[in-house]
């Protein structure tokens, strides 16, 4: 069932951009679908920072669609970019891949063992799978297919004819390379990284200049397939172009009006596509948006192709808890697929939807994920009871589904930290996991573990892959006889009070009341006494009691929440480990 469109009174960032985009689209291309765009380079694992390049226009496009407008979300796969370097930590890849540097990404072999025909398709496939799980609909455009089929031939000839005009625009920004300590923060996407190796504005490549003049086009060599080429002459009337390859020494003369083995340089290619596709909205990373870089220069060059610059918000970096800023030119950075192994798509969508594009944020692969899930579940409850703020309601709506409908969700979304604790303690035994989870609420037990999926599977994956071994929970095989023997009368009485109340309180809520109540009762208060009714030393007594239980059950000072741990261990084993 389609989600009801958001009110135009909603003031979240997505709605504000949707207002602008609809107005601008009606001005530029009345009656035509609204076009938003993203660009991704499959030069290696496409990471969670790159996902913002997609999620920002996706959310805006979805809001436009909810309002009844036709929308196209284009994703340009920059698979005709040059292969720059061998990424680190990519399975099935070794130093021999360096022999392919300079070739188009679609001409580089896929990593060993891959089922895909080339490097670009291998990394593209993982992203496509993740976008499907996230509910992102898009029209994918392979730049290899566009260039090699001659789709951009007229645009290439036009750029070559107006190379002087392009050169004049670029000349306004060309500077010498600054010392390393003064260089801007390194960009994060492949196109900008490729450009940063050149010698144009702010260190970016803007075409080849030499004795023959400036040319905004770079052929791939007909012999070695690499782009270590220099255009040595070009004739506008005949379109005869001569180039030479510095890698293998090959040279040839071709007619550009029938030649399809090359591409416009990045700073010309991007604005050319804006004009060709009629893009209304496309975000850009912080480095694309810096003075003299691609987005700013492209805003002038796009006019040469008869187009206008898109509305283009700058988006900030996305970090990972405990990790430095991500870069796609290096391996070992988490991808959307990695995130979706440990979190439901709704949570990942929410992280991108709730922050304005210019706000940085982090995605948690550490213990912080449990707090994020708690926050999400609280928001879910507030939306259900009508107490959530309008902006939070809007972000929640964008997270749980799209204009097409809601994303699949866990039927019984039990607390993530509880599921993680159960998965940790049971070590993959699903029958034990079902027993424990059913005891959480005996009045409404789980009929099947599937009711807690996929959230349970995500929590289990997090425990197995992201929690260090020394933080995993291992229940004692035998009672700690020495510790039990050393307990004073107070310690023994605390255990007796717990054991006497186990059977009557065997549920998550009941055990929570019991373990917090024992120190209260020992101090002469009611188990139902609230913190305001208790002296501060009760908290100290509770902490000491909890530490004792953890030592007797798992041999550590801390562990999973005690009520969950007790349910997981089971009544009989709890009684044995506590010396009954």
C-alpha positions as CSV (number, residue, x, y, z in Angstrom):
1,X,0.0,0.0,0.0
2,X,1.6,3.4,-1.0
3,X,2.6,5.7,1.8
4,X,0.5,8.8,2.2
5,X,2.3,11.9,0.9
6,X,3.8,14.2,3.4
7,X,2.2,17.5,4.1
8,X,3.8,20.5,2.4
9,X,4.0,22.0,5.9
10,X,6.7,19.6,6.8
11,X,9.9,21.5,7.2
12,X,12.5,18.8,6.9
13,X,15.4,19.3,4.5
14,X,14.0,16.8,2.0
15,X,10.7,18.7,1.6
16,X,12.5,22.0,1.2
17,X,14.7,20.6,-1.6
18,X,11.7,19.0,-3.2
19,X,9.9,22.4,-3.4
20,X,12.9,23.9,-5.2
21,X,13.4,21.0,-7.5
22,X,9.7,20.9,-8.6
23,X,9.8,24.7,-9.2
24,X,13.0,24.5,-11.2
25,X,11.9,21.6,-13.2
26,X,8.7,23.3,-14.2
27,X,10.8,26.3,-15.3
28,X,13.4,24.4,-17.3
29,X,11.4,21.4,-18.7
30,X,7.7,21.8,-18.1
31,X,5.7,18.7,-18.6
32,X,8.8,16.4,-18.5
33,X,9.9,14.1,-15.7
34,X,12.0,15.6,-13.0
35,X,15.6,14.4,-13.4
36,X,17.9,13.9,-10.4
37,X,21.3,12.3,-10.7
38,X,24.1,10.5,-8.8
39,X,27.5,9.4,-10.0
40,X,29.4,6.4,-8.7
41,X,32.7,5.0,-9.8
42,X,33.1,1.2,-9.4
43,X,36.9,1.6,-8.9
44,X,36.7,-0.6,-5.8
45,X,34.3,-1.3,-3.0
46,X,31.6,1.5,-3.1
47,X,31.5,2.6,0.5
48,X,29.0,4.2,2.9
49,X,30.3,7.7,2.1
50,X,29.5,7.2,-1.6
51,X,26.0,6.1,-0.5
52,X,25.2,9.7,0.4
53,X,25.7,10.5,-3.3
54,X,22.7,8.2,-3.9
55,X,20.6,8.6,-0.8
56,X,20.4,12.5,-1.0
57,X,18.8,12.6,-4.5
58,X,16.8,9.4,-3.8
59,X,15.1,10.9,-0.8
60,X,14.3,14.1,-2.7
61,X,13.1,12.2,-5.8
62,X,10.9,10.0,-3.6
63,X,9.3,13.1,-2.0
64,X,8.7,14.6,-5.5
65,X,7.2,11.3,-6.5
66,X,4.9,11.2,-3.4
67,X,3.5,14.5,-4.6
68,X,2.4,13.0,-7.8
69,X,5.2,14.1,-10.2
70,X,7.1,11.8,-12.6
71,X,10.8,11.4,-11.6
72,X,13.9,9.8,-13.1
73,X,16.8,9.1,-10.7
74,X,19.8,8.5,-12.8
75,X,22.9,6.8,-11.5
76,X,25.8,7.2,-13.9
77,X,28.3,4.4,-13.4
78,X,31.6,6.0,-14.2
79,X,32.9,2.7,-15.4
80,X,34.8,4.3,-18.3
81,X,37.1,6.1,-15.9
82,X,40.7,5.0,-15.8
83,X,41.9,2.4,-13.4
84,X,44.1,4.4,-11.1
85,X,45.6,2.1,-8.6
86,X,45.3,-1.4,-7.0
87,X,43.1,-0.9,-3.9
88,X,44.4,-2.5,-0.7
89,X,42.7,-5.4,1.0
90,X,40.5,-6.5,-1.9
91,X,40.2,-10.3,-1.9
92,X,41.4,-12.0,-5.1
93,X,43.6,-9.1,-6.1
94,X,47.4,-8.9,-6.1
95,X,50.1,-6.7,-7.3
96,X,49.8,-8.1,-10.9
97,X,46.7,-5.9,-11.3
98,X,49.0,-2.9,-11.5
99,X,49.7,-3.8,-15.1
100,X,46.1,-2.6,-15.9
101,X,46.6,0.9,-14.6
102,X,45.4,3.4,-17.2
103,X,42.8,1.1,-18.8
104,X,39.0,1.7,-18.5
105,X,37.6,0.0,-15.4
106,X,35.5,-2.2,-17.7
107,X,38.7,-3.5,-19.4
108,X,40.3,-4.6,-16.1
109,X,39.8,-8.2,-15.0
110,X,37.5,-8.8,-12.0
111,X,39.1,-10.1,-8.8
112,X,39.9,-13.8,-8.8
113,X,36.9,-15.9,-8.1
114,X,34.4,-13.3,-9.2
115,X,31.4,-14.3,-11.3
116,X,31.4,-10.9,-13.0
117,X,33.1,-10.2,-16.4
118,X,35.3,-7.2,-15.3
119,X,36.4,-5.0,-12.5
120,X,33.6,-2.5,-12.8
121,X,30.8,-5.0,-12.9
122,X,32.2,-6.8,-9.9
123,X,31.9,-3.8,-7.6
124,X,28.8,-2.4,-9.3
125,X,26.9,-5.6,-8.5
126,X,27.4,-5.3,-4.8
127,X,26.0,-1.8,-4.8
128,X,23.0,-2.7,-7.0
129,X,22.1,-5.4,-4.5
130,X,22.3,-3.0,-1.6
131,X,20.3,-0.4,-3.3
132,X,17.5,-2.9,-4.0
133,X,17.4,-3.8,-0.3
134,X,17.3,-0.1,0.6
135,X,14.3,0.4,-1.7
136,X,16.2,2.8,-4.1
137,X,14.8,2.8,-7.6
138,X,17.0,4.2,-10.3
139,X,18.0,4.2,-14.0
140,X,21.5,3.0,-14.3
141,X,23.7,4.4,-17.1
142,X,27.0,2.8,-18.0
143,X,29.4,5.5,-19.2
144,X,31.4,2.7,-21.0
145,X,28.2,1.9,-23.0
146,X,27.5,5.6,-23.6
147,X,31.0,6.5,-24.9
148,X,31.7,3.3,-26.8
149,X,28.4,3.3,-28.6
150,X,28.8,6.9,-29.8
151,X,25.9,8.3,-27.8
152,X,28.1,11.4,-26.9
153,X,29.7,11.8,-30.3
154,X,28.0,15.1,-31.0
155,X,28.8,16.4,-27.5
156,X,32.5,15.4,-28.0
157,X,32.7,17.1,-31.4
158,X,31.0,20.2,-29.9
159,X,33.5,20.3,-27.0
160,X,36.5,20.0,-29.4
161,X,35.1,22.7,-31.6
162,X,34.7,25.0,-28.5
163,X,37.9,23.9,-26.9
164,X,39.1,27.5,-26.8
165,X,36.1,28.6,-24.9
166,X,36.5,25.7,-22.4
167,X,40.2,26.5,-22.0
168,X,39.4,30.1,-21.3
169,X,37.0,29.1,-18.5
170,X,39.5,26.7,-17.0
171,X,42.2,29.2,-17.3
172,X,40.5,31.4,-14.8
173,X,41.1,28.7,-12.1
174,X,44.5,27.2,-13.1
175,X,47.0,27.5,-10.4
176,X,50.3,25.9,-9.5
177,X,50.1,23.1,-7.1
178,X,50.2,24.2,-3.6
179,X,52.6,22.6,-1.1
180,X,51.3,19.4,0.3
181,X,50.6,20.9,3.7
182,X,48.3,23.5,2.1
183,X,46.4,21.1,-0.2
184,X,42.7,20.7,0.3
185,X,41.3,17.7,2.0
186,X,41.5,14.8,-0.4
187,X,38.3,14.0,-2.3
188,X,36.5,10.7,-1.8
189,X,35.2,9.7,-5.2
190,X,37.0,8.2,-8.1
191,X,36.4,11.0,-10.6
192,X,37.8,13.6,-8.3
193,X,40.7,11.4,-7.3
194,X,41.6,10.9,-11.0
195,X,41.3,14.6,-11.6
196,X,43.5,15.4,-8.6
197,X,46.5,13.7,-10.4
198,X,46.4,16.3,-13.1
199,X,47.6,19.9,-13.3
200,X,44.5,22.0,-13.6
201,X,42.6,24.1,-11.1
202,X,43.2,23.1,-7.5
203,X,45.4,20.3,-8.9
204,X,42.7,18.8,-11.1
205,X,43.1,17.5,-14.6
206,X,41.2,19.5,-17.1
207,X,42.5,18.2,-20.4
208,X,45.8,18.0,-22.4
209,X,47.7,21.1,-23.4
210,X,50.8,21.2,-25.5
211,X,52.3,22.6,-28.6
212,X,49.2,21.6,-30.5
213,X,46.9,23.5,-28.1
214,X,44.3,22.5,-25.5
215,X,42.1,19.4,-26.0
216,X,39.3,18.4,-23.6
217,X,39.3,14.8,-25.0
218,X,41.5,11.8,-24.1
219,X,41.7,8.7,-26.3
220,X,42.4,5.2,-24.9
221,X,45.3,3.7,-26.8
222,X,44.4,1.4,-29.7
223,X,47.4,-0.8,-28.7
224,X,47.7,-1.0,-24.9
225,X,44.1,0.2,-24.1
226,X,45.6,2.8,-21.6
227,X,45.1,6.5,-21.4
228,X,48.7,7.6,-21.3
229,X,48.0,9.4,-24.5
230,X,48.5,12.9,-25.8
231,X,46.5,14.5,-28.7
232,X,49.1,16.0,-31.1
233,X,46.8,17.4,-33.7
234,X,43.1,17.9,-34.5
235,X,41.3,19.3,-37.6
236,X,37.8,20.7,-36.9
237,X,36.6,20.2,-40.5
238,X,37.6,16.6,-41.1
239,X,37.6,15.7,-37.4
240,X,41.0,14.0,-38.0
241,X,42.7,13.5,-34.6
242,X,46.2,12.2,-34.1
243,X,47.4,11.0,-30.7
244,X,50.5,9.3,-29.3
245,X,50.8,6.9,-26.4
246,X,53.7,7.4,-24.0
247,X,53.2,4.0,-22.5
248,X,53.7,1.8,-25.5
249,X,54.8,4.3,-28.2
250,X,51.8,3.6,-30.4
251,X,50.3,6.5,-32.4
252,X,47.5,6.7,-35.0
253,X,45.2,9.1,-36.8
254,X,41.5,8.6,-36.5
255,X,38.3,10.5,-37.4
256,X,36.6,11.6,-34.3
257,X,33.2,11.6,-35.9
258,X,33.4,7.8,-36.0
259,X,35.9,7.0,-33.2
260,X,34.4,5.7,-29.9
261,X,37.5,4.8,-27.8
262,X,38.0,7.8,-25.5
263,X,36.2,10.2,-23.3
264,X,35.9,13.9,-22.3
265,X,38.1,14.9,-19.3
266,X,36.2,15.0,-16.0
267,X,35.7,18.7,-15.7
268,X,34.1,18.7,-19.2
269,X,32.4,15.3,-19.0
270,X,30.3,16.2,-15.9
271,X,28.7,19.4,-17.2
272,X,28.2,17.8,-20.6
273,X,26.1,15.1,-18.9
274,X,24.1,17.7,-17.0
275,X,23.1,19.3,-20.3
276,X,22.6,16.0,-22.1
277,X,20.3,14.4,-19.4
278,X,18.6,17.7,-18.3
279,X,19.6,17.1,-14.7
280,X,17.8,19.4,-12.2
281,X,19.2,18.1,-8.9
282,X,22.6,16.5,-8.2
283,X,24.5,16.7,-4.9
284,X,28.3,17.0,-4.8
285,X,30.9,16.1,-2.2
286,X,32.7,18.7,-0.2
287,X,35.8,18.6,-2.4
288,X,33.8,18.8,-5.6
289,X,32.2,22.0,-4.2
290,X,35.4,23.8,-3.1
291,X,36.5,27.0,-4.9
292,X,37.8,26.2,-8.4
293,X,36.8,22.6,-8.4
294,X,34.5,20.5,-10.6
295,X,31.1,21.7,-9.6
296,X,32.0,25.4,-9.6
297,X,33.8,25.2,-13.0
298,X,31.2,22.9,-14.4
299,X,28.6,25.6,-13.7
300,X,30.3,27.7,-16.4
301,X,31.2,25.0,-18.8
302,X,27.6,23.6,-18.9
303,X,26.5,26.7,-20.8
304,X,28.7,25.7,-23.7
305,X,26.5,22.6,-24.1
306,X,23.3,24.6,-23.8
307,X,22.5,23.5,-20.3
308,X,22.2,24.8,-16.8
309,X,23.9,23.7,-13.6
310,X,21.8,21.5,-11.3
311,X,20.6,22.5,-7.9
312,X,23.6,21.0,-6.1
313,X,23.8,20.8,-2.3
314,X,27.2,20.0,-0.9
315,X,27.2,16.9,1.3
316,X,29.5,16.2,4.2
317,X,31.5,13.1,4.9
318,X,30.1,10.0,6.5
319,X,32.3,8.3,9.1
320,X,32.4,5.0,10.9
321,X,32.6,4.7,14.6
322,X,36.3,4.2,15.5
323,X,37.5,4.6,11.9
324,X,39.0,7.5,9.9
325,X,37.3,9.2,6.9
326,X,36.6,6.7,4.1
327,X,38.2,6.7,0.6
328,X,37.2,4.4,-2.3
329,X,40.8,4.3,-3.6
330,X,41.7,2.2,-0.5
331,X,40.3,-1.1,0.5
332,X,39.0,-2.1,3.9
333,X,36.3,0.5,4.2
334,X,32.7,-0.6,5.1
335,X,30.2,-0.7,2.2
336,X,26.4,-0.5,2.3
337,X,26.4,-4.3,2.0
338,X,28.5,-4.5,5.2
339,X,26.1,-2.2,7.0
340,X,23.0,-4.1,5.9
341,X,24.5,-7.3,7.3
342,X,24.1,-5.8,10.8
343,X,21.2,-3.4,10.5
344,X,17.9,-3.3,8.9
345,X,17.5,-1.1,5.8
346,X,15.0,1.2,7.7
347,X,17.7,2.1,10.2
348,X,20.3,2.8,7.5
349,X,17.8,4.9,5.5
350,X,17.0,6.8,8.7
351,X,20.6,7.7,9.4
352,X,20.8,9.5,6.0
353,X,17.3,11.0,6.1
354,X,17.5,12.6,9.5
355,X,20.7,14.7,8.8
356,X,20.9,17.6,6.4
357,X,23.4,16.9,3.6
358,X,25.9,19.3,4.9
359,X,25.9,17.6,8.3
360,X,28.4,14.8,8.9
361,X,27.5,11.8,10.9
362,X,28.8,8.4,11.8
363,X,27.5,4.9,11.2
364,X,28.2,2.5,14.0
365,X,29.8,-0.9,13.7
366,X,30.7,-0.9,17.4
367,X,28.6,-1.0,20.6
368,X,27.1,2.3,19.5
369,X,24.8,0.4,17.2
370,X,22.8,-0.8,20.2
371,X,22.1,2.8,21.3
372,X,21.1,3.8,17.7
373,X,18.6,0.9,17.6
374,X,17.2,2.0,21.0
375,X,16.8,5.5,19.6
376,X,15.1,4.2,16.5
377,X,12.7,2.0,18.5
378,X,11.8,5.0,20.7
379,X,11.0,7.0,17.6
380,X,9.0,4.2,16.2
381,X,6.9,4.1,19.4
382,X,6.4,7.9,19.4
383,X,5.3,7.8,15.8
384,X,2.8,5.1,16.7
385,X,1.3,7.0,19.7
386,X,1.4,10.4,17.9
387,X,3.9,12.1,20.2
388,X,6.7,12.5,17.7
389,X,7.7,15.9,16.3
390,X,6.8,16.7,12.6
391,X,10.4,16.6,11.4
392,X,11.0,13.2,13.2
393,X,7.8,11.9,11.7
394,X,9.0,12.9,8.2
395,X,12.4,11.2,8.7
396,X,10.7,8.1,10.0
397,X,8.3,7.9,7.1
398,X,11.3,8.2,4.6
399,X,13.1,5.5,6.5
400,X,10.3,2.9,6.6
401,X,9.4,3.1,3.0
402,X,9.1,5.0,-0.3
403,X,6.3,6.3,-2.5
404,X,5.8,2.8,-3.7
405,X,5.2,1.3,-0.3
406,X,6.8,0.2,3.0
407,X,10.0,-1.9,3.1
408,X,9.7,-5.4,4.6
409,X,10.1,-5.2,8.3
410,X,10.6,-7.5,11.3
411,X,7.2,-8.6,12.5
412,X,8.2,-8.6,16.2
413,X,11.0,-6.0,16.5
414,X,12.5,-7.0,19.8
415,X,15.2,-4.8,21.3
416,X,18.4,-5.1,19.3
417,X,20.6,-5.3,22.4
418,X,18.5,-8.1,23.7
419,X,18.7,-10.0,20.4
420,X,22.5,-9.5,20.3
421,X,22.8,-10.8,23.9
422,X,20.8,-13.9,23.1
423,X,22.7,-14.6,19.9
424,X,26.0,-14.1,21.9
425,X,25.0,-16.5,24.7
426,X,23.4,-19.2,22.5
427,X,26.2,-19.3,20.0
428,X,24.0,-20.1,17.0
429,X,21.7,-22.6,18.6
430,X,18.3,-21.4,17.2
431,X,16.2,-23.6,19.5
432,X,17.8,-22.1,22.6
433,X,17.4,-18.6,21.1
434,X,13.7,-19.2,20.5
435,X,13.3,-20.5,24.1
436,X,14.9,-17.4,25.6
437,X,13.0,-15.0,23.4
438,X,9.7,-16.7,24.1
439,X,10.4,-16.2,27.8
440,X,10.8,-12.4,27.4
441,X,7.0,-12.1,27.4
442,X,5.3,-15.4,28.5
443,X,1.9,-13.9,27.8
444,X,2.8,-13.4,24.2
445,X,5.6,-15.9,23.3
446,X,7.2,-16.1,19.9
447,X,5.8,-18.8,17.8
448,X,8.9,-18.9,15.6
449,X,12.3,-17.2,15.4
450,X,11.1,-15.9,12.0
451,X,8.9,-13.4,13.9
452,X,12.1,-11.8,15.1
453,X,13.8,-11.8,11.8
454,X,15.6,-10.2,10.0
455,X,16.5,-8.1,13.0
456,X,17.7,-11.2,14.9
457,X,19.9,-12.3,12.0
458,X,21.4,-8.7,11.9
459,X,22.2,-8.8,15.6
460,X,23.7,-12.2,15.4
461,X,25.9,-11.1,12.5
462,X,27.1,-8.1,14.5
463,X,28.0,-10.3,17.5
464,X,29.8,-12.7,15.3
465,X,31.7,-10.2,13.1
466,X,32.2,-7.0,15.1
467,X,32.4,-7.9,18.8
468,X,35.9,-8.8,19.9
469,X,36.4,-12.3,21.3
470,X,37.3,-11.0,24.7
471,X,34.0,-9.2,24.9
472,X,31.9,-12.3,24.0
473,X,29.8,-13.9,26.7
474,X,30.8,-17.4,27.9
475,X,28.6,-18.9,30.7
476,X,30.5,-20.8,33.3
477,X,30.4,-24.5,33.0
478,X,30.8,-25.1,36.8
479,X,29.9,-22.9,39.9
480,X,32.7,-20.7,41.3
481,X,32.9,-22.7,44.5
482,X,35.6,-20.5,45.9
483,X,33.7,-17.2,45.4
484,X,30.5,-18.8,46.8
485,X,32.3,-20.0,49.9
486,X,33.8,-16.5,50.5
487,X,30.5,-14.7,50.6
488,X,29.5,-13.0,53.8
489,X,26.0,-13.3,55.2
490,X,24.8,-10.2,53.2
491,X,26.0,-11.7,49.9
492,X,24.4,-15.1,50.7
493,X,21.1,-13.4,51.5
494,X,21.1,-11.5,48.3
495,X,21.5,-14.7,46.3
496,X,18.7,-16.3,48.4
497,X,16.3,-13.5,47.7
498,X,17.0,-13.8,43.9
499,X,16.7,-17.5,43.8
500,X,13.4,-17.4,45.8
501,X,11.9,-15.0,43.3
502,X,13.1,-16.7,40.1
503,X,10.1,-18.9,39.3
504,X,7.5,-16.2,40.0
505,X,9.3,-13.6,38.0
506,X,10.6,-15.6,35.0
507,X,10.0,-13.0,32.2
508,X,12.0,-10.0,31.0
509,X,10.0,-7.5,33.0
510,X,9.7,-9.8,36.0
511,X,13.5,-10.4,36.2
512,X,14.2,-6.8,35.7
513,X,12.0,-6.0,38.7
514,X,13.6,-8.8,40.7
515,X,17.3,-8.0,40.2
516,X,16.9,-4.3,40.8
517,X,14.6,-5.0,43.8
518,X,16.9,-7.4,45.8
519,X,19.3,-4.6,47.0
520,X,16.2,-2.5,47.9
521,X,14.6,-5.2,50.0
522,X,17.9,-5.9,51.7
523,X,18.1,-2.3,52.7
524,X,14.6,-2.4,54.2
525,X,12.7,-0.8,51.3
526,X,10.0,-2.1,49.1
527,X,11.1,-3.7,45.8
528,X,8.7,-1.2,44.1
529,X,10.4,1.9,45.6
530,X,11.4,4.5,43.1
531,X,14.8,6.1,42.9
532,X,13.4,9.3,44.4
533,X,12.4,7.3,47.5
534,X,15.8,5.7,47.9
535,X,19.1,6.9,49.4
536,X,22.1,7.2,47.0
537,X,23.9,4.2,48.5
538,X,21.2,1.9,47.0
539,X,22.7,2.4,43.6
540,X,26.1,1.4,44.9
541,X,24.5,-1.7,46.5
542,X,22.9,-2.6,43.1
543,X,26.2,-2.2,41.2
544,X,27.9,-4.5,43.7
545,X,25.1,-7.1,43.5
546,X,25.2,-7.0,39.7
547,X,29.0,-7.5,39.7
548,X,28.6,-10.5,42.0
549,X,26.0,-12.1,39.6
550,X,28.2,-11.5,36.6
551,X,31.2,-13.1,38.3
552,X,29.1,-16.2,39.3
553,X,27.5,-16.5,35.8
554,X,30.1,-15.5,33.3
555,X,33.3,-14.8,35.3
556,X,33.5,-11.1,34.5
557,X,32.5,-7.8,36.1
558,X,30.1,-7.0,33.3
559,X,28.1,-8.7,30.5
560,X,24.7,-8.6,28.8
561,X,21.8,-7.1,30.7
562,X,21.2,-9.4,33.7
563,X,17.5,-10.1,33.0
564,X,18.4,-11.3,29.5
565,X,21.4,-13.2,30.7
566,X,19.3,-15.0,33.4
567,X,16.7,-16.0,30.8
568,X,19.4,-17.2,28.5
569,X,21.1,-19.3,31.1
570,X,17.9,-20.9,32.2
571,X,16.4,-21.4,35.7
572,X,18.0,-24.8,36.4
573,X,21.5,-23.7,35.4
574,X,21.2,-20.3,37.2
575,X,20.3,-22.1,40.4
576,X,23.3,-24.4,40.0
577,X,25.7,-21.6,39.3
578,X,24.4,-19.5,42.2
579,X,25.0,-22.4,44.6
580,X,21.5,-23.8,45.2
